[in-house]
Amino acid sequence: MKILLVHADFIEYEAKKKAIQTAEDLEKPGPVRVNEALVVFCSVEKRDEKVKDKIISNTVKEILDVYGQVKAKNIVIYPFVHLSHEPSSPAAGLSVVKGVEKKVLEKKVKVKRAPFGWYKAFDIKCKGHPLAELSRDITAEGGKELGEEEVPEALKKEKELKSAWFVVDTKCKFHKISMKDDKITGFDFRKHPKLEKLTRHEMAKSRDVKEEPPHIKIMRKLELVDYEEGSDPGHFRYFPKGKMVKALLEDWVTKNMLEYGAMEVETPIMYDLEHPALKDYINRFPARQYSIDTPNKRVFLRFAACFGQFLMTHDASVSYRNLPLRLYEMTRYSFRVEQRGELAGLRRLRGFTMPDCHAVCKDIPQAKEEMMTRFDVARKIQNGIGLRTDDIELSIRTVKDFNKHHPDHVKEVVKRWGKPVLVEIWDQRFFYFVFKHEWNFVDALDKAACLTTDQIDVENAARYKLKYTDVDNTRKEPVILHLSPSGSIERVMYAIMEKYHMQQQAGRNPVFPLWLAPTQVRLCPVSEKFIKDVGKIAEQLEKQGIRVDVDDRTESVGKKIHDAETEWINMIAVIGDKELKSKKIAVRFRETGKVKGMSLKQIADLVRKETEGFPSRPLPLPKLLTKRPVFYG
């Protein structure tokens, strides 16, 4: 059985004409309306006919699970044969939907069933939150999301692994912690509330999002990003301003990775599902994949750059003199079939841009040393973006045996971090890595999302037959590091917008770092007669590399300032007779609310100082506001 679940403000339907001769009789003619409902569109399939009882039971389980999460008041079972290419016989279909209705009623839930076998007109209003539209493929074994790939063994094993949890303080003392009845014991979190939120999030291992994260409204309001309804859930459209911000972030990460010594490469986005090394690795990596059929073979879309970089290294001639060998790619794009209930704006999505850097190292000692070098590179990247140590909490995951033989490594990372760190120690290794650190942003909903991460991989060199020639001319297997220096670019955008939302809640005026701001300076002529002169001023600032635009609309000065504020423009200048004569422009700084008289040179010098060392791109939209389309709202 296939079902589509929609949490709706209402559904109104009316049976119009019999679709089959055996259509059931109507209770009464006319429209039926149900408010505050979980609407279950369902299609019984031919394969269900021999296992009807199990299908009914598993369907009811899925329906009641979602019903409880969204807190609907009613359930509407709506037969909808078009969800399946292989529907059951009408008799079997009616039997199953009646069985589902009966079992739901047994749970004392208000349920209404639309008539079976009729063409129906209907009107529905979906609520639009992250859990408002879900799909399930129900089999005798249970339910899974429609189109969801098989779950890798790594994800299954992750739930079975036994581990111990600790907080390691700045003196490198291990405090063993536990959680019972939502209370964490073993460490005093009063001075570390964000670390407590991270700990609670990680120990509960819950990724579902039950309310809309604040950054979604911000990204739409600022015309940066929006959902793409024409694609699969978890994929987005980037408006010109959002594309520029994303591109600048990519440029910033790449600049720092190249300066670190990484060699930039490019690899395919799809790989053969039957390739022995790749097939084995898929089941060792905790992520779901998209798989597709090509004219030649069945392939999967990459969820990281590992595949291409490992295959490239396998074919290379590598000496100990080349180590650590650093390969880097800004993957546009990587793909993971995250579960629908976990999708939440730019925080967790299915198609994303991941900067991915692997370092092939001689051995564990070299890998540990290289990891600390990369740690400092990642800190520089995050600081430049505007995410400081105060904004991020660090977690470490390692294996008991590795920690026993390398107890210094956790301590070295904690010392370098400078704050208490959450540590999970697994009893045994299942994944390909023995140690990893994760930089977690805790958002306005107290959900944690990993940004930077680096891992010590002791398994894939053997899997991909990677070798290097040592000083004694023998061939040896290396150790591999997996680094995402910033996390996915989309998730970085999520983090900074969530941070800005929390700043607003605290009464502050958020702004993008000047190098990231789509418009750095907005010029507002006091009336139409000054537009030409203001245009010349804009040209002078443009020549200095400044992203400047002109509000040439026939609006009041107050309206222009207000709109610039709501667009988070960093620097706003009103220009009239006084400013043209004095050649001093009163510049309003959104972040502080202060106004300062400045010459064009002073403005240019300030922008140059604050953006020095960062990448630059031109204004992403027409300079005059009247020439711009409205992309959202």
PLY file of the C-alpha trace (Angstrom):
ply
format ascii 1.0
element vertex 633
property float x
property float y
property float z
element edge 632
property int vertex1
property int vertex2
end_header
0.00 0.00 0.00
1.16 3.49 -0.77
-0.02 6.39 1.36
0.38 10.16 1.23
-0.24 11.90 4.56
-1.20 15.58 4.56
-1.73 17.57 7.77
-4.47 19.98 6.71
-6.43 22.90 8.08
-9.35 21.26 6.30
-10.39 18.91 3.53
-13.72 19.16 1.73
-14.75 16.46 -0.73
-17.86 15.44 -2.67
-18.59 12.20 -4.52
-19.57 13.08 -8.09
-19.76 9.92 -10.19
-19.16 6.19 -9.77
-15.72 5.15 -11.04
-16.48 1.40 -10.84
-19.71 -0.58 -10.88
-19.07 -1.94 -7.39
-18.63 1.50 -5.82
-20.00 1.50 -2.29
-23.20 3.33 -1.48
-23.02 6.88 -0.17
-24.12 7.66 3.38
-25.69 10.83 2.00
-25.06 13.02 -1.06
-23.38 16.42 -0.87
-20.05 17.79 0.29
-18.27 16.59 3.43
-15.86 18.88 5.31
-13.42 17.83 8.04
-11.28 20.43 9.85
-7.89 19.97 11.54
-7.27 16.62 9.91
-4.50 14.24 9.00
-5.63 13.23 5.50
-4.40 9.80 4.41
-4.54 9.36 0.63
-4.11 5.61 0.11
-3.77 3.12 -2.70
-3.99 -0.62 -2.02
-1.71 -2.62 -4.34
-1.87 -6.06 -5.94
1.04 -7.27 -3.80
-1.02 -6.48 -0.67
-3.82 -8.93 -1.43
-2.15 -12.00 0.12
-1.01 -10.16 3.27
-3.98 -7.89 3.96
-3.87 -8.24 7.76
-0.20 -7.19 7.94
-0.79 -4.31 5.53
-3.71 -3.06 7.64
-1.72 -3.35 10.86
1.41 -1.62 9.49
-0.60 1.12 7.80
-2.45 1.93 11.01
0.87 2.02 12.89
2.31 4.56 10.42
-0.86 6.69 10.43
-1.10 6.85 14.22
2.61 7.64 14.54
2.28 10.71 12.27
-1.11 11.61 13.82
0.56 11.76 17.23
3.48 13.85 15.99
1.39 16.51 14.22
-1.31 16.51 16.92
-4.21 16.42 14.46
-7.80 16.26 15.76
-9.21 13.98 13.04
-8.12 11.39 10.51
-9.56 11.19 7.01
-8.94 7.99 5.02
-9.18 8.91 1.36
-8.95 6.08 -1.23
-6.74 7.39 -4.06
-5.90 4.67 -6.57
-3.57 6.92 -8.60
-0.68 6.54 -6.10
0.09 3.07 -7.51
0.81 1.62 -10.94
-0.37 -1.82 -9.79
-3.57 -1.35 -7.79
-5.36 -4.25 -6.14
-8.76 -5.54 -7.18
-11.61 -3.26 -6.05
-12.85 -5.87 -3.55
-9.44 -6.24 -1.92
-8.92 -2.48 -1.89
-12.23 -1.82 -0.15
-11.54 -4.60 2.34
-8.18 -3.08 3.30
-9.36 0.53 3.67
-12.31 -0.64 5.77
-9.88 -2.63 7.90
-7.69 0.42 8.40
-10.72 2.51 9.37
-11.87 -0.12 11.87
-8.48 -0.41 13.59
-8.09 3.38 13.83
-11.55 3.63 15.40
-10.49 1.02 17.97
-7.87 3.51 19.15
-10.66 5.99 20.03
-9.59 8.38 17.28
-12.05 10.43 15.23
-11.91 9.07 11.69
-13.82 9.70 8.48
-13.50 7.58 5.34
-14.19 9.01 1.89
-16.35 6.72 -0.30
-14.56 3.98 -2.23
-14.97 3.68 -6.01
-16.12 7.23 -6.78
-14.74 10.16 -8.74
-14.55 12.90 -6.11
-13.99 16.63 -6.17
-11.93 17.84 -3.25
-10.39 20.97 -1.79
-7.61 20.80 0.81
-5.43 23.31 2.65
-2.09 21.90 3.78
-0.53 23.45 6.90
2.95 23.60 5.37
5.21 22.68 8.33
8.07 20.12 7.94
5.81 17.15 8.84
2.75 18.34 6.92
3.48 16.27 3.79
4.80 12.74 4.23
4.69 9.61 2.10
5.01 5.96 3.04
5.39 2.67 1.18
3.70 0.05 3.37
4.73 -3.58 3.03
4.20 -6.70 5.14
7.55 -5.89 6.80
6.60 -2.32 7.76
6.61 1.19 6.31
9.25 3.36 4.74
9.23 6.65 2.88
8.21 6.42 -0.77
11.31 6.14 -2.94
13.60 5.64 0.04
16.66 3.52 -0.66
17.67 0.55 1.41
19.16 1.61 4.74
22.95 1.03 4.82
24.28 -1.36 7.43
26.14 1.54 9.05
22.86 3.28 9.93
21.41 0.08 11.34
24.54 -0.66 13.38
24.70 2.93 14.68
21.56 2.22 16.71
23.08 -0.94 18.18
26.51 0.38 19.18
27.17 0.67 22.89
29.01 3.71 24.12
29.88 5.79 27.16
29.41 9.55 27.31
31.72 12.10 28.93
32.29 15.81 29.17
36.00 16.61 29.14
36.77 19.96 30.79
39.60 22.37 29.98
41.84 20.62 32.52
41.27 17.42 30.49
39.33 15.74 33.29
36.75 13.21 32.08
33.29 13.56 33.67
31.12 10.53 32.90
27.54 11.58 32.20
24.21 9.83 31.80
20.66 10.83 30.96
17.52 9.54 32.66
14.04 10.99 32.49
15.43 13.90 30.42
17.88 14.82 33.19
21.65 14.75 32.57
23.89 13.97 35.51
27.67 13.92 35.93
28.62 17.48 34.89
27.60 20.97 35.94
26.34 22.67 32.75
25.26 25.95 34.36
28.10 27.88 32.69
27.73 25.92 29.45
24.05 25.97 28.39
24.77 25.39 24.70
26.92 22.38 25.51
24.04 21.00 27.56
21.68 21.45 24.60
24.16 19.66 22.33
24.55 16.85 24.86
20.81 16.41 25.18
20.41 16.42 21.39
23.21 13.89 20.81
22.29 11.50 23.60
18.63 11.46 22.56
19.70 10.83 18.93
16.53 12.51 17.68
16.74 14.33 14.33
13.04 14.99 13.67
11.98 18.63 13.34
8.47 19.44 14.55
8.41 23.18 13.94
9.83 25.45 11.27
13.36 26.72 12.00
13.53 30.55 12.03
16.14 30.75 9.26
13.53 29.63 6.70
11.57 32.87 7.08
14.81 34.87 6.96
16.13 33.22 3.78
12.80 33.90 2.04
12.34 37.43 3.38
15.84 38.42 2.26
15.25 36.74 -1.12
18.18 34.39 -0.71
16.79 30.86 -0.97
13.49 29.01 -1.26
12.20 25.48 -1.68
12.01 24.12 -5.21
8.64 22.41 -5.56
9.59 21.08 -8.98
12.34 18.93 -7.48
12.60 16.26 -4.81
12.05 17.47 -1.22
15.25 18.83 0.30
16.40 20.66 -2.86
16.42 24.45 -3.20
16.45 27.37 -5.59
18.95 30.18 -4.98
17.92 33.70 -5.94
20.70 36.06 -7.14
21.57 37.34 -3.64
21.57 33.84 -2.18
23.70 32.51 -5.03
26.24 35.26 -4.44
26.42 34.54 -0.69
26.80 30.83 -1.41
29.48 31.44 -4.03
31.47 33.74 -1.73
31.39 31.12 1.03
32.63 28.53 -1.46
35.40 30.92 -2.57
36.42 31.59 1.05
36.66 27.93 1.95
38.54 27.08 -1.24
40.98 29.97 -0.76
41.92 28.71 2.69
42.19 25.09 1.59
44.54 26.00 -1.25
46.65 28.09 1.12
46.78 25.06 3.46
48.34 23.09 0.61
45.44 21.05 -0.70
45.36 20.19 -4.41
41.98 20.94 -5.94
40.42 18.18 -8.06
37.06 17.39 -9.63
35.37 13.97 -9.64
32.06 12.50 -10.95
28.79 12.77 -9.05
27.66 9.18 -9.83
29.29 5.79 -9.34
28.68 2.13 -10.15
26.67 0.40 -7.44
28.36 -2.91 -8.28
31.94 -1.64 -8.05
33.37 -3.90 -5.28
35.13 -1.21 -3.23
32.32 1.31 -3.61
29.57 -1.18 -2.80
31.36 -2.22 0.37
32.02 1.39 1.42
28.36 2.37 0.99
27.41 -0.01 3.78
30.13 1.44 6.04
28.99 5.03 5.65
25.97 6.19 7.72
23.96 7.82 4.91
21.13 6.90 2.55
21.76 7.14 -1.19
19.91 8.09 -4.32
20.24 5.28 -6.86
19.26 5.56 -10.53
19.30 3.38 -13.65
21.42 4.60 -16.56
21.43 3.01 -20.04
24.50 1.02 -18.96
24.31 0.27 -15.24
22.75 1.01 -11.91
24.52 3.89 -10.17
24.28 5.93 -6.99
24.76 9.65 -6.53
27.72 10.48 -4.33
27.17 11.61 -0.76
30.79 12.75 -0.36
33.92 13.16 -2.50
35.56 10.06 -0.98
34.83 7.78 -3.96
36.44 9.89 -6.64
39.41 10.98 -4.53
40.16 7.42 -3.38
39.96 6.03 -6.92
42.22 8.87 -8.09
44.76 8.14 -5.35
44.67 4.42 -6.18
45.86 5.20 -9.71
48.53 7.67 -8.59
52.18 6.90 -7.82
52.68 8.08 -4.24
55.94 8.28 -2.28
56.48 8.91 1.42
57.90 12.27 0.28
54.41 13.24 -0.96
52.78 12.65 2.43
50.59 14.02 3.75
48.93 14.06 0.32
46.05 16.57 0.38
43.21 16.38 -2.17
40.30 18.82 -2.08
37.02 19.26 -3.93
34.09 21.60 -3.54
31.41 19.05 -4.44
28.58 20.58 -6.41
26.61 18.52 -5.51
26.51 15.69 -3.00
23.28 13.83 -2.24
21.76 12.03 0.74
18.22 10.76 1.01
17.51 12.22 4.43
14.17 11.21 5.94
11.29 13.60 5.38
10.76 14.29 9.09
14.41 15.37 9.36
14.36 17.82 6.44
14.44 21.37 7.77
15.34 24.19 5.44
19.09 24.50 4.92
19.87 22.62 8.11
19.26 19.17 6.72
18.64 18.68 3.02
19.13 16.13 0.25
21.23 17.97 -2.33
24.14 20.01 -0.94
27.56 21.51 -1.64
30.24 19.88 0.51
33.87 21.00 0.66
35.71 17.70 1.11
39.44 17.31 1.76
41.24 14.00 2.24
44.80 13.75 3.50
46.72 10.53 2.87
49.09 10.15 5.84
51.98 7.80 6.56
50.65 6.52 9.89
48.58 7.42 12.96
51.21 9.81 14.45
51.36 11.79 11.19
47.56 11.71 10.92
47.17 13.16 14.43
49.64 15.95 13.69
47.95 16.73 10.36
44.54 16.77 12.03
45.66 19.55 14.36
46.98 21.60 11.42
43.60 21.24 9.73
41.87 22.12 13.01
43.50 25.56 12.87
42.58 26.02 9.20
38.94 25.20 10.01
38.94 27.72 12.86
40.20 30.46 10.54
37.46 29.59 8.04
34.66 29.63 10.63
35.92 32.84 12.25
35.95 34.57 8.87
32.37 33.51 8.28
31.43 35.01 11.63
31.03 31.81 13.65
33.26 32.01 16.71
34.06 29.48 19.40
31.18 30.95 21.47
28.76 30.02 18.67
29.92 26.40 18.30
30.19 23.37 20.58
32.68 20.59 19.95
31.98 16.87 20.18
34.38 13.96 19.77
33.59 10.36 18.91
36.23 7.71 19.27
36.69 3.99 19.87
37.71 2.67 23.28
40.77 0.87 21.89
42.02 3.97 20.03
41.53 6.16 23.09
43.42 3.62 25.21
46.48 3.72 22.92
46.25 7.44 22.09
44.87 9.14 25.24
46.76 12.32 24.37
44.72 13.02 21.25
41.41 13.82 22.92
43.28 16.02 25.38
45.15 17.83 22.60
41.91 18.61 20.77
40.22 19.83 23.98
43.19 22.08 24.79
43.15 23.51 21.27
39.39 24.13 21.54
39.56 25.93 24.89
36.11 24.91 26.19
34.59 21.72 27.66
33.88 19.11 24.99
31.31 16.32 24.66
32.96 12.92 24.10
31.35 9.63 23.10
33.51 6.51 23.39
32.30 3.43 21.52
32.98 -0.02 22.95
33.99 -1.30 19.54
34.56 0.00 16.01
32.03 -0.51 13.28
32.60 2.56 11.11
35.71 3.09 9.00
37.09 5.71 11.42
38.50 5.42 14.93
38.33 9.11 15.87
36.44 12.16 14.68
35.66 15.63 15.94
32.54 17.61 15.02
31.87 21.35 15.36
28.20 21.71 16.18
25.99 24.77 15.85
23.03 24.80 18.27
20.12 26.65 16.73
17.08 28.54 17.99
15.10 25.28 18.35
17.91 23.70 20.41
18.77 21.38 17.53
22.44 20.72 16.82
23.91 20.53 13.33
27.45 19.48 12.49
29.57 21.98 10.56
33.32 21.22 10.48
34.33 17.58 10.93
37.55 15.56 10.53
38.00 11.77 10.84
40.88 9.30 11.16
40.11 6.50 8.70
41.95 3.18 9.21
39.92 1.07 6.79
39.57 2.58 3.32
43.21 2.33 2.31
42.81 -1.45 2.30
39.36 -1.29 0.67
40.60 0.87 -2.22
44.09 -0.72 -2.30
45.84 2.59 -1.62
49.62 2.31 -1.20
52.65 4.55 -0.89
56.34 3.72 -1.35
58.21 4.12 1.94
61.84 5.17 2.47
62.91 1.50 2.46
61.23 1.05 -0.96
58.44 -1.14 0.47
54.77 -0.60 -0.36
52.65 0.33 2.66
49.05 1.26 3.44
48.44 4.84 4.57
45.98 6.31 7.08
43.39 8.71 5.64
41.87 11.88 7.09
38.40 13.04 5.98
37.87 16.78 6.51
34.96 19.03 5.71
36.54 22.33 6.79
33.25 24.22 7.08
30.49 21.66 6.72
28.14 21.91 3.76
27.87 25.45 2.41
24.09 25.36 2.77
24.40 24.42 6.43
26.83 27.28 7.00
24.18 29.63 5.58
21.63 28.05 7.94
23.93 28.56 10.91
24.65 32.23 10.29
20.96 33.02 9.70
19.95 31.15 12.86
22.62 33.11 14.73
21.22 36.36 13.33
17.71 35.35 14.41
18.94 34.79 17.96
20.65 38.19 17.84
17.35 39.77 16.84
15.62 38.02 19.75
18.24 39.58 22.02
17.48 43.08 20.65
20.44 43.40 18.28
20.47 44.36 14.59
22.03 41.50 12.61
24.09 42.07 9.47
26.13 39.79 7.26
29.91 40.29 7.52
30.62 43.07 5.06
32.43 40.75 2.62
29.29 38.53 2.48
26.66 41.28 2.32
24.83 41.27 -1.07
24.67 45.08 -0.89
27.39 46.73 1.16
26.24 50.35 0.69
22.74 51.58 -0.19
22.43 55.17 -1.50
19.03 56.82 -1.01
18.38 60.08 -2.95
15.97 62.33 -1.04
14.02 62.95 -4.28
14.02 62.11 -7.98
16.05 65.18 -8.94
19.10 63.74 -7.15
19.06 60.32 -8.82
21.54 61.29 -11.55
24.06 62.75 -9.08
23.68 59.78 -6.74
24.25 57.47 -9.71
27.64 59.13 -10.31
28.55 58.64 -6.63
27.60 54.98 -6.96
29.89 54.65 -9.99
32.80 56.06 -8.00
32.22 53.54 -5.19
31.84 50.71 -7.72
35.31 51.48 -9.08
36.61 50.85 -5.55
35.15 47.33 -5.64
32.17 48.15 -3.42
28.77 46.52 -3.92
26.60 49.61 -3.97
23.03 50.13 -5.13
20.64 53.07 -5.48
17.07 53.30 -4.21
15.61 55.29 -7.09
11.99 54.56 -6.19
9.48 57.37 -5.69
9.18 56.66 -1.97
9.74 58.84 1.08
13.16 58.89 2.69
11.68 57.18 5.75
10.32 54.35 3.62
13.66 53.91 1.86
15.54 53.72 5.16
13.00 51.28 6.59
13.22 48.98 3.57
17.02 49.07 3.65
16.90 48.09 7.32
14.58 45.15 6.61
17.00 44.03 3.88
19.82 44.11 6.46
21.87 46.60 4.42
25.08 47.26 6.37
25.57 50.91 5.41
22.70 53.25 4.40
23.30 56.78 3.10
20.69 59.50 2.41
21.86 62.07 -0.15
20.46 65.49 -0.97
21.66 69.09 -1.48
23.57 69.22 1.80
25.55 66.06 1.12
26.34 67.00 -2.48
27.65 70.40 -1.46
29.67 69.26 1.56
30.85 66.03 -0.10
30.21 64.39 3.27
27.67 61.59 3.36
25.78 60.71 6.53
26.16 56.92 6.71
23.88 54.93 8.97
25.40 51.66 10.23
22.63 49.10 10.73
24.54 46.95 13.23
25.09 49.78 15.73
22.38 52.24 14.66
25.00 55.02 14.65
25.28 57.70 11.95
28.65 59.04 10.84
29.58 61.74 8.28
32.04 60.24 5.79
33.72 61.16 2.51
33.69 58.71 -0.38
37.33 57.89 0.33
36.56 57.12 3.97
33.71 54.83 2.91
35.96 53.02 0.44
38.78 52.71 2.99
36.40 51.27 5.59
34.98 48.67 3.21
38.48 47.78 2.00
39.71 47.33 5.57
36.79 45.11 6.64
36.90 42.94 3.50
40.69 42.62 3.14
41.74 39.02 2.58
38.24 37.87 1.70
36.93 36.97 -1.78
34.81 39.46 -3.68
32.03 39.33 -6.26
30.07 42.08 -8.03
26.59 43.22 -7.06
24.24 40.29 -7.83
21.27 42.44 -8.94
20.72 45.58 -11.05
22.10 48.67 -9.35
18.79 50.56 -9.50
16.04 49.12 -7.31
13.38 49.95 -9.90
15.09 47.55 -12.32
14.85 44.57 -9.98
12.25 41.79 -10.12
10.67 40.51 -6.91
11.69 36.88 -6.44
9.73 36.18 -3.27
6.75 37.77 -1.57
0 1
1 2
2 3
3 4
4 5
5 6
6 7
7 8
8 9
9 10
10 11
11 12
12 13
13 14
14 15
15 16
16 17
17 18
18 19
19 20
20 21
21 22
22 23
23 24
24 25
25 26
26 27
27 28
28 29
29 30
30 31
31 32
32 33
33 34
34 35
35 36
36 37
37 38
38 39
39 40
40 41
41 42
42 43
43 44
44 45
45 46
46 47
47 48
48 49
49 50
50 51
51 52
52 53
53 54
54 55
55 56
56 57
57 58
58 59
59 60
60 61
61 62
62 63
63 64
64 65
65 66
66 67
67 68
68 69
69 70
70 71
71 72
72 73
73 74
74 75
75 76
76 77
77 78
78 79
79 80
80 81
81 82
82 83
83 84
84 85
85 86
86 87
87 88
88 89
89 90
90 91
91 92
92 93
93 94
94 95
95 96
96 97
97 98
98 99
99 100
100 101
101 102
102 103
103 104
104 105
105 106
106 107
107 108
108 109
109 110
110 111
111 112
112 113
113 114
114 115
115 116
116 117
117 118
118 119
119 120
120 121
121 122
122 123
123 124
124 125
125 126
126 127
127 128
128 129
129 130
130 131
131 132
132 133
133 134
134 135
135 136
136 137
137 138
138 139
139 140
140 141
141 142
142 143
143 144
144 145
145 146
146 147
147 148
148 149
149 150
150 151
151 152
152 153
153 154
154 155
155 156
156 157
157 158
158 159
159 160
160 161
161 162
162 163
163 164
164 165
165 166
166 167
167 168
168 169
169 170
170 171
171 172
172 173
173 174
174 175
175 176
176 177
177 178
178 179
179 180
180 181
181 182
182 183
183 184
184 185
185 186
186 187
187 188
188 189
189 190
190 191
191 192
192 193
193 194
194 195
195 196
196 197
197 198
198 199
199 200
200 201
201 202
202 203
203 204
204 205
205 206
206 207
207 208
208 209
209 210
210 211
211 212
212 213
213 214
214 215
215 216
216 217
217 218
218 219
219 220
220 221
221 222
222 223
223 224
224 225
225 226
226 227
227 228
228 229
229 230
230 231
231 232
232 233
233 234
234 235
235 236
236 237
237 238
238 239
239 240
240 241
241 242
242 243
243 244
244 245
245 246
246 247
247 248
248 249
249 250
250 251
251 252
252 253
253 254
254 255
255 256
256 257
257 258
258 259
259 260
260 261
261 262
262 263
263 264
264 265
265 266
266 267
267 268
268 269
269 270
270 271
271 272
272 273
273 274
274 275
275 276
276 277
277 278
278 279
279 280
280 281
281 282
282 283
283 284
284 285
285 286
286 287
287 288
288 289
289 290
290 291
291 292
292 293
293 294
294 295
295 296
296 297
297 298
298 299
299 300
300 301
301 302
302 303
303 304
304 305
305 306
306 307
307 308
308 309
309 310
310 311
311 312
312 313
313 314
314 315
315 316
316 317
317 318
318 319
319 320
320 321
321 322
322 323
323 324
324 325
325 326
326 327
327 328
328 329
329 330
330 331
331 332
332 333
333 334
334 335
335 336
336 337
337 338
338 339
339 340
340 341
341 342
342 343
343 344
344 345
345 346
346 347
347 348
348 349
349 350
350 351
351 352
352 353
353 354
354 355
355 356
356 357
357 358
358 359
359 360
360 361
361 362
362 363
363 364
364 365
365 366
366 367
367 368
368 369
369 370
370 371
371 372
372 373
373 374
374 375
375 376
376 377
377 378
378 379
379 380
380 381
381 382
382 383
383 384
384 385
385 386
386 387
387 388
388 389
389 390
390 391
391 392
392 393
393 394
394 395
395 396
396 397
397 398
398 399
399 400
400 401
401 402
402 403
403 404
404 405
405 406
406 407
407 408
408 409
409 410
410 411
411 412
412 413
413 414
414 415
415 416
416 417
417 418
418 419
419 420
420 421
421 422
422 423
423 424
424 425
425 426
426 427
427 428
428 429
429 430
430 431
431 432
432 433
433 434
434 435
435 436
436 437
437 438
438 439
439 440
440 441
441 442
442 443
443 444
444 445
445 446
446 447
447 448
448 449
449 450
450 451
451 452
452 453
453 454
454 455
455 456
456 457
457 458
458 459
459 460
460 461
461 462
462 463
463 464
464 465
465 466
466 467
467 468
468 469
469 470
470 471
471 472
472 473
473 474
474 475
475 476
476 477
477 478
478 479
479 480
480 481
481 482
482 483
483 484
484 485
485 486
486 487
487 488
488 489
489 490
490 491
491 492
492 493
493 494
494 495
495 496
496 497
497 498
498 499
499 500
500 501
501 502
502 503
503 504
504 505
505 506
506 507
507 508
508 509
509 510
510 511
511 512
512 513
513 514
514 515
515 516
516 517
517 518
518 519
519 520
520 521
521 522
522 523
523 524
524 525
525 526
526 527
527 528
528 529
529 530
530 531
531 532
532 533
533 534
534 535
535 536
536 537
537 538
538 539
539 540
540 541
541 542
542 543
543 544
544 545
545 546
546 547
547 548
548 549
549 550
550 551
551 552
552 553
553 554
554 555
555 556
556 557
557 558
558 559
559 560
560 561
561 562
562 563
563 564
564 565
565 566
566 567
567 568
568 569
569 570
570 571
571 572
572 573
573 574
574 575
575 576
576 577
577 578
578 579
579 580
580 581
581 582
582 583
583 584
584 585
585 586
586 587
587 588
588 589
589 590
590 591
591 592
592 593
593 594
594 595
595 596
596 597
597 598
598 599
599 600
600 601
601 602
602 603
603 604
604 605
605 606
606 607
607 608
608 609
609 610
610 611
611 612
612 613
613 614
614 615
615 616
616 617
617 618
618 619
619 620
620 621
621 622
622 623
623 624
624 625
625 626
626 627
627 628
628 629
629 630
630 631
631 632
